[in-house]
Amino acid sequence: MFNSFSLGIGADGVPGDPLIEAYLTGKELKTVAEIDASVSDLMTSARLYMYGLQFTYNPHRMILNRVTDVYLLDADGNRRELEDDKLYRGGRSLQWADAVCGDENIVWTVGCCAEKGRRNTD
């Protein structure tokens, strides 16, 4: 995240909205992928843009049961399986996270960053 910056002005009055980080479990990341695969084609403004989290989905399956494979790609492009109980760190703009989910759910949305990792397998 050291090469990125945010727009706007932070709560301290300094230009640039702060970047935050939080941790999600592997199980929560799988849920994030499922929600993105199920909702984002119906409501494109809800699309999540992620870096490192990859998933395969079938758009013909029932909503919230579309993801057929989800995993991480490391910096060298190697596949790493998610472990349900392991914590994974993610970053996000505080302004975006607050606008999308409100303060009480901010940790849930923090796992997603720059690029999209989706493959349609219809």
SVG drawing of the C-alpha trace seen along z (x, -y; Angstrom):
<svg xmlns="http://www.w3.org/2000/svg" viewBox="-31 -21 38 46">
<polyline fill="none" stroke="black" stroke-width="0.4" points="0.0,0.0 3.0,-2.3 2.5,-3.4 -1.1,-4.4 -2.9,-7.4 -6.4,-8.4 -8.5,-11.3 -10.3,-13.7 -9.4,-15.1 -9.0,-13.1 -10.6,-13.8 -7.4,-15.6 -7.8,-18.1 -4.7,-16.8 -5.3,-16.1 -5.6,-12.4 -8.1,-10.0 -6.4,-7.5 -5.8,-3.9 -6.8,-1.3 -6.1,2.4 -8.1,5.1 -8.1,8.9 -10.7,11.4 -10.7,15.1 -10.5,17.4 -14.2,18.3 -15.1,14.6 -13.1,14.1 -15.0,16.9 -18.2,15.2 -17.0,11.9 -16.3,13.8 -19.8,15.4 -21.5,12.0 -19.5,10.4 -20.3,13.2 -24.0,13.1 -24.8,9.4 -22.4,7.4 -23.9,8.4 -27.3,7.3 -26.0,4.1 -22.7,3.0 -22.2,0.2 -21.8,3.0 -18.9,4.7 -15.8,5.4 -12.4,4.8 -9.8,7.1 -6.1,7.8 -4.8,11.3 -8.2,12.9 -9.2,15.0 -12.4,16.9 -14.3,18.9 -18.0,18.8 -21.0,20.1 -23.6,17.4 -26.3,20.0 -26.2,21.4 -28.5,20.0 -27.6,16.7 -25.1,17.1 -24.1,20.6 -22.2,19.5 -18.5,19.6 -16.9,22.9 -13.3,22.1 -11.6,19.4 -8.0,18.9 -5.2,16.3 -2.4,15.6 0.9,14.6 3.4,12.0 5.0,14.6 1.6,15.7 1.5,19.0 -1.9,20.3 -2.5,20.5 -5.5,22.2 -7.5,20.3 -7.7,21.7 -11.1,21.1 -9.8,20.1 -6.6,18.3 -6.6,14.5 -5.7,12.6 -4.8,8.9 -6.5,6.4 -6.4,2.7 -9.0,0.1 -9.7,-3.6 -11.4,-4.6 -13.8,-6.9 -14.8,-4.1 -15.2,-1.5 -17.4,-3.9 -19.5,-4.9 -20.2,-1.3 -20.8,0.3 -21.0,-2.1 -18.9,-2.0 -20.3,1.1 -19.4,3.4 -16.2,1.8 -14.0,4.9 -16.2,7.0 -15.5,4.9 -11.8,4.3 -10.3,7.3 -10.5,5.9 -8.2,3.6 -7.2,2.7 -7.9,5.3 -10.6,7.8 -10.0,11.5 -13.0,13.1 -13.5,15.8 -16.8,16.7 -17.2,20.4 -20.6,20.7"/>
</svg>
